[in-house]
C-alpha cells in the first residue's frame, strides 16, 4: 500500500515495474468508483520507476492505482491518502478509545 498526502504540490510515486516503460496512471476512488487517468512520464531510479505528480486525492480515502504502458497493465497497488505524520500513522487515529479496567478477575475452582 502506498501512503500519500492531500497536497497541492507534487509528490513522488515509486513503483517496481521491472524495466517496463509506463505512460499513464489510472486512479479509481474506491468509495465513489470514479476513475481519473493521468498521463505521466516515469524515470528509473535504481530498481524503481518514479514519477512526480500532483495527485487528485482526498484525505481519508482509498484509491486503486493502475499503471499502464499503452493499454497493458504493468503495476497495480492501493493508495491511502492521509495527512498524518507517517512515523505516527495509525489507522485508528481519533477512533479507538482505550478501556480502563481495575484488573479484577474471578477464579473458579
N, C-alpha and C positions, 0 to 999 in steps of 0.2 A: 504494500500500500504506500502510496506517495502522499505526503502531507504538504499542502501549500497554504499560503495566506491569501486573504482577500485584500489585494493591493492594487493601486493604480500604476505601479511600476513593474518593470519586467522581472521575472523570476526564472531561474534555470530549471530545466526539466532534464533529468538524466534517464536514459533507457538503455538496456542491453539488447540491441537489435543485431548483434553479431556481424558487423561489417556490411549489412544490407543498407542500402540507401532508403531514406524516407522523405516524404514531401508534404504530408498533411497529418493533422490531428483531428480526431472526432471526439468531442466531449458530450456525453449523454448525462443529463441530470436525472438521477435515479428516482427523484420524487415526482417530477413532472413528466418524465420520459421524453423531454425535448432534446434535440441534438443540435450541436453547432460545430461546423467544420472550419478549421483554421489552417490556412496554407502557411507553411513554415520551412525554414532551412535548418538542417541538422549539421553539426560539425562533430568530428571524432575527438574524444578526449580519453586516451588510454583505451579502456575496454568499453567505454560508454559513448552513445550518441547523445549530444547535448543541443538543446535549443533554448533560446532566451526570449520569452514572450510575456505579454500582459494577459493573464488568463481571465476570462469572463466567468468567475466563480463567486459564490456567495458563502459566507461563513456558516458553519454547522450543516453543510450539505455534502452528500456523497455523489461522486461522478464516476462514470465508466470512461476510461481513457483507451482509445484505439488509435494506434499509429499506423499510417498507411504508406505504402510505396505504390503509387498509382491506385489500383483497386485492390492490391494484395495487402492483407493484414500482416504486419511484421512484429507487432507488440501489443499486448493488452494488459491493463492494470486498473486499479481503483485509485481515485483521488479523494482525500478528505480535506475539506477546507476548514482551517481553524486559525484564529489569531492568537491562541495561547502560545506561550514560550515553549518550544519543543522539548527542552530539558524538563519542564514541569508539566508536560502534557498529560492530561488524564481524561479518558472518555467519560468519566463520572463527574467532571467538574460542575459544581453547584447543583448536583443531582443527588449524590449519595450523602446521607446523614448517618453519622455514627451512633449506634445504640449504646446506651450506658447500662451497665449492669452492676449489681452488688456482688456478683460472682458466687451466689449461693446455689447449692445443689443438694439433691436428696439421694442418699444411697439406700437401696433396698437390699435386705439380706435374706 
